């Protein structure tokens, strides 16, 4: 168990959302992650559905992120998705499909929330991440409005 936690902690250290955490915090957080293996073609989350309680960290493999059926991003090792489910019980904003077989670490929102309440540095990083997403979306809308006029 200790080796598994250390391995998961090393994987989490590569994720921008968790990279600023101390080794002690990473090991604490790693205890709540579970490994999930996924076959190629599996839809891990579906846009518009209240399907999510998990956040995924990709360890191996590649996935496509689709919004309204259009691929908007590709994700690979070190990338993560479903992080908004950690703070909001809303419907999924995108679909994510495994392009290859994948190995992921997942954490359920209730475990993450318990950890975040005890570790405000994590909460702060997540808040910064959400702010970045909002600013990106605002920029996209502004560019779309300019190109439409």
C-alpha positions as CSV (number, residue, x, y, z in Angstrom):
1,X,0.0,0.0,0.0
2,X,2.8,2.4,0.9
3,X,4.5,1.9,-2.5
4,X,1.2,2.4,-4.3
5,X,0.6,5.7,-2.5
6,X,4.1,6.9,-3.2
7,X,3.6,6.0,-6.9
8,X,0.3,7.9,-7.1
9,X,1.8,10.8,-5.2
10,X,4.6,11.0,-7.9
11,X,2.0,11.0,-10.7
12,X,0.0,13.7,-8.9
13,X,3.1,15.9,-8.6
14,X,3.1,16.1,-12.4
15,X,-0.4,17.6,-12.5
16,X,-0.4,21.5,-12.4
17,X,-3.4,21.5,-10.0
18,X,-1.4,19.5,-7.4
19,X,2.2,20.3,-8.3
20,X,2.7,22.9,-5.5
21,X,1.8,20.5,-2.8
22,X,4.3,19.1,-0.3
23,X,5.2,15.4,-0.5
24,X,3.3,14.9,2.7
25,X,0.1,16.5,1.2
26,X,0.6,14.5,-2.0
27,X,0.8,11.3,-0.1
28,X,-2.3,12.2,1.9
29,X,-4.3,13.0,-1.2
30,X,-3.0,9.9,-3.0
31,X,-4.7,7.7,-0.5
32,X,-8.1,8.8,-1.8
33,X,-7.3,8.1,-5.5
34,X,-8.2,4.8,-7.1
35,X,-6.8,3.3,-10.3
36,X,-9.1,2.9,-13.2
37,X,-8.2,1.2,-16.5
38,X,-10.2,2.1,-19.6
39,X,-10.5,0.5,-23.0
40,X,-10.2,2.4,-26.2
41,X,-13.5,4.0,-27.3
42,X,-15.0,4.2,-23.8
43,X,-16.8,7.5,-23.1
44,X,-15.6,8.5,-19.6
45,X,-18.0,11.5,-19.3
46,X,-20.9,12.8,-21.4
47,X,-21.6,16.4,-22.0
48,X,-24.9,17.6,-20.5
49,X,-25.2,14.6,-18.0
50,X,-25.0,14.7,-14.3
51,X,-22.6,11.8,-14.6
52,X,-19.7,13.0,-12.5
53,X,-18.4,12.5,-9.1
54,X,-14.9,11.8,-10.3
55,X,-11.9,13.8,-11.3
56,X,-9.5,11.9,-13.6
57,X,-5.7,12.1,-13.8
58,X,-4.3,10.4,-16.9
59,X,-1.3,8.2,-16.2
60,X,-1.2,6.4,-19.6
61,X,-3.1,6.8,-22.8
62,X,-4.8,9.5,-24.7
63,X,-8.4,11.0,-24.7
64,X,-10.3,13.4,-26.8
65,X,-12.4,16.2,-25.3
66,X,-15.5,17.0,-27.3
67,X,-17.9,19.9,-26.9
68,X,-21.1,19.6,-29.0
69,X,-19.6,16.7,-30.8
70,X,-16.5,18.7,-31.9
71,X,-13.1,17.7,-30.7
72,X,-11.6,20.7,-28.8
73,X,-8.6,19.1,-27.1
74,X,-6.5,16.0,-26.7
75,X,-5.3,14.9,-23.3
76,X,-2.4,12.6,-22.3
77,X,-0.3,11.6,-19.3
78,X,-0.2,14.3,-16.7
79,X,-3.4,15.9,-17.9
80,X,-6.6,15.8,-15.9
81,X,-10.3,16.3,-16.4
82,X,-13.5,16.4,-14.4
83,X,-11.9,18.8,-11.9
84,X,-15.0,21.0,-12.0
85,X,-17.0,18.1,-10.5
86,X,-14.8,18.5,-7.4
87,X,-16.4,21.8,-6.6
88,X,-19.7,21.8,-8.4
89,X,-22.4,19.1,-8.8
90,X,-23.4,20.3,-12.2
91,X,-23.8,18.6,-15.5
92,X,-20.6,17.9,-17.5
93,X,-19.4,20.7,-19.8
94,X,-17.8,18.3,-22.3
95,X,-17.6,14.7,-23.3
96,X,-14.3,12.8,-22.9
97,X,-13.6,9.6,-25.0
98,X,-10.6,7.3,-24.6
99,X,-8.7,7.3,-27.9
100,X,-6.4,4.6,-26.7
101,X,-6.4,2.2,-23.7
102,X,-5.9,4.3,-20.6
103,X,-4.8,4.1,-17.0
104,X,-6.1,6.9,-14.8
105,X,-6.2,7.8,-11.1
106,X,-9.6,9.0,-10.0
107,X,-10.9,10.7,-6.9
108,X,-14.5,11.3,-5.9
109,X,-15.6,14.8,-5.0
110,X,-16.5,14.0,-1.4
111,X,-12.9,12.7,-0.7
112,X,-11.4,15.7,-2.4
113,X,-13.6,18.1,-0.5
114,X,-12.6,16.6,2.8
115,X,-8.9,16.9,1.8
116,X,-9.4,20.5,0.4
117,X,-11.1,21.7,3.6
118,X,-8.0,20.6,5.6
119,X,-5.6,22.0,3.0
120,X,-6.4,25.6,1.9
121,X,-3.5,25.6,-0.5
122,X,-5.3,23.1,-2.7
123,X,-8.5,25.0,-2.5
124,X,-6.6,28.2,-3.6
125,X,-5.0,26.4,-6.6
126,X,-8.4,25.1,-7.6
127,X,-9.9,28.6,-7.3
128,X,-7.1,29.9,-9.5
129,X,-7.8,27.2,-12.1
130,X,-11.5,28.0,-12.2
131,X,-10.6,31.7,-12.6
132,X,-8.4,30.8,-15.6
133,X,-11.2,28.8,-17.2
134,X,-13.6,31.7,-16.8
135,X,-11.1,34.1,-18.3
136,X,-10.5,31.8,-21.2
137,X,-14.2,31.5,-21.9
138,X,-14.6,35.2,-21.6
139,X,-11.8,35.7,-24.2
140,X,-13.4,33.1,-26.5
141,X,-16.8,34.9,-26.4
142,X,-15.1,38.3,-27.0
143,X,-13.3,36.9,-30.0
144,X,-16.5,35.3,-31.3
145,X,-18.4,38.5,-31.0
146,X,-15.6,40.4,-32.8
147,X,-15.5,38.0,-35.7
148,X,-19.3,38.0,-36.0
149,X,-19.4,41.8,-36.3
